[in-house]
Amino acid sequence: MTISYAHMLQFSTSFLNGKLSFTHHNTGRRTRLLTFASLERPDKNIAIDPKVDSLLDSVKWDDKGLAVAIAQNVDTGAILMQGFANREAVFTTLSSQKATFFSRSRSSLWTKGETSNNFINIHDVFLDCDRDSIIYLGKPDGPTCHTGAETCYYTSIFDSLKQQEVEGNRLALTSLYSLESTIAQRKAELAEEENGKPSWTKRLLLNDKLLCSKIREEANELCQTLENNEDKSRTASEMADVLYHAMVLLAVKDVKVEDVLQVLRQRFSQSGIEEKKSRVSKKSK
């Protein structure tokens, strides 16, 4: 007997907390099919798209009915973990908005966070061009790895090949987050006694006036690349300076880049005029 997942969605009251929509993108010879959820908090009363069945049919499940499922942080881009999902696991993920996988050892579904409460809240689900692997794009409630690490990827093969010992876990980070990690390390070192001249980053961390003056200076130089019609490389260089100094300020204020990106993401569905008005009303209270 064939079970319609669309009908299961319509009558499942425990899962009605997400908003789904489906889009086809034609890219040459292949069509990439993706499904995405609202960037805002899902509505309680949602309209179930009848294309759920066709979406699940389009996945190229292996001979055991499974496909690789990778969880990725919607704000940082970090790869959180990798598991396997079957048809029911993807259906549950779409309907519950929580990353759900299929355990090959237990032969059952499991939702990340069901024991630790560190759920991965789904904002988007992507299929690759061959439709045999899946990305769960979401926001984790806490550390993803069972070791307590932020992600399950913290062992560098390059470090191992160089026989380089790394203190603690070195997460697989993109350039922006590697910089944030370095700045955080310099801040932690401030409590230690230091011989010699402090680094530039430490000087900025210790001197608010110097830091603010540098941010204003670098922002002005960035604007000058536009006003003076300077080349692209100069603009990129000045923007890098602005980012670096601004990130030092974030470290002073104990604000993470991820927090900034989350604010930006939440503004995607809001006009700039409305957002600015909301800031004014908050200040007046």
Secondary structure in CASP SS format (residue, H / E / C, confidence):
PFRMAT SS
TARGET T0000
AUTHOR 0000-0000-0000
METHOD secondary structure of the structure
MODEL  1
M C 1.00
T C 1.00
I C 1.00
S C 1.00
Y H 1.00
A H 1.00
H H 1.00
M H 1.00
L H 1.00
Q H 1.00
F H 1.00
S C 1.00
T H 1.00
S H 1.00
F H 1.00
L C 1.00
N C 1.00
G C 1.00
K C 1.00
L E 1.00
S E 1.00
F E 1.00
T E 1.00
H E 1.00
H E 1.00
N E 1.00
T E 1.00
G C 1.00
R C 1.00
R E 1.00
T E 1.00
R E 1.00
L E 1.00
L E 1.00
T E 1.00
F E 1.00
A E 1.00
S C 1.00
L C 1.00
E C 1.00
R C 1.00
P C 1.00
D C 1.00
K C 1.00
N C 1.00
I C 1.00
A C 1.00
I C 1.00
D C 1.00
P C 1.00
K C 1.00
V H 1.00
D H 1.00
S H 1.00
L H 1.00
L H 1.00
D H 1.00
S H 1.00
V C 1.00
K C 1.00
W C 1.00
D C 1.00
D C 1.00
K C 1.00
G C 1.00
L C 1.00
A E 1.00
V E 1.00
A E 1.00
I E 1.00
A E 1.00
Q E 1.00
N E 1.00
V C 1.00
D C 1.00
T C 1.00
G C 1.00
A C 1.00
I E 1.00
L E 1.00
M E 1.00
Q E 1.00
G E 1.00
F E 1.00
A E 1.00
N C 1.00
R H 1.00
E H 1.00
A H 1.00
V H 1.00
F H 1.00
T H 1.00
T H 1.00
L H 1.00
S H 1.00
S H 1.00
Q C 1.00
K E 1.00
A C 1.00
T E 1.00
F E 1.00
F E 1.00
S E 1.00
R C 1.00
S C 1.00
R C 1.00
S C 1.00
S E 1.00
L E 1.00
W E 1.00
T E 1.00
K C 1.00
G C 1.00
E C 1.00
T C 1.00
S C 1.00
N C 1.00
N C 1.00
F C 1.00
I E 1.00
N E 1.00
I E 1.00
H E 1.00
D E 1.00
V E 1.00
F E 1.00
L E 1.00
D C 1.00
C C 1.00
D C 1.00
R C 1.00
D C 1.00
S E 1.00
I E 1.00
I E 1.00
Y E 1.00
L E 1.00
G E 1.00
K E 1.00
P E 1.00
D C 1.00
G C 1.00
P C 1.00
T C 1.00
C C 1.00
H C 1.00
T C 1.00
G C 1.00
A C 1.00
E C 1.00
T C 1.00
C C 1.00
Y C 1.00
Y C 1.00
T C 1.00
S C 1.00
I H 1.00
F H 1.00
D H 1.00
S H 1.00
L H 1.00
K C 1.00
Q C 1.00
Q C 1.00
E C 1.00
V C 1.00
E C 1.00
G C 1.00
N C 1.00
R C 1.00
L C 1.00
A C 1.00
L C 1.00
T C 1.00
S H 1.00
L H 1.00
Y H 1.00
S H 1.00
L H 1.00
E H 1.00
S H 1.00
T H 1.00
I H 1.00
A H 1.00
Q H 1.00
R H 1.00
K H 1.00
A H 1.00
E H 1.00
L C 1.00
A C 1.00
E C 1.00
E C 1.00
E C 1.00
N C 1.00
G C 1.00
K C 1.00
P C 1.00
S C 1.00
W H 1.00
T H 1.00
K H 1.00
R H 1.00
L H 1.00
L H 1.00
L H 1.00
N C 1.00
D H 1.00
K H 1.00
L H 1.00
L H 1.00
C H 1.00
S H 1.00
K H 1.00
I H 1.00
R H 1.00
E H 1.00
E H 1.00
A H 1.00
N H 1.00
E H 1.00
L H 1.00
C H 1.00
Q H 1.00
T H 1.00
L H 1.00
E H 1.00
N C 1.00
N C 1.00
E C 1.00
D C 1.00
K H 1.00
S H 1.00
R H 1.00
T H 1.00
A H 1.00
S H 1.00
E H 1.00
M H 1.00
A H 1.00
D H 1.00
V H 1.00
L H 1.00
Y H 1.00
H H 1.00
A H 1.00
M H 1.00
V H 1.00
L H 1.00
L H 1.00
A H 1.00
V H 1.00
K C 1.00
D C 1.00
V C 1.00
K C 1.00
V H 1.00
E H 1.00
D H 1.00
V H 1.00
L H 1.00
Q H 1.00
V H 1.00
L H 1.00
R H 1.00
Q H 1.00
R C 1.00
F C 1.00
S C 1.00
Q C 1.00
S C 1.00
G H 1.00
I H 1.00
E H 1.00
E H 1.00
K H 1.00
K H 1.00
S H 1.00
R H 1.00
V H 1.00
S H 1.00
K H 1.00
K H 1.00
S H 1.00
K C 1.00
END
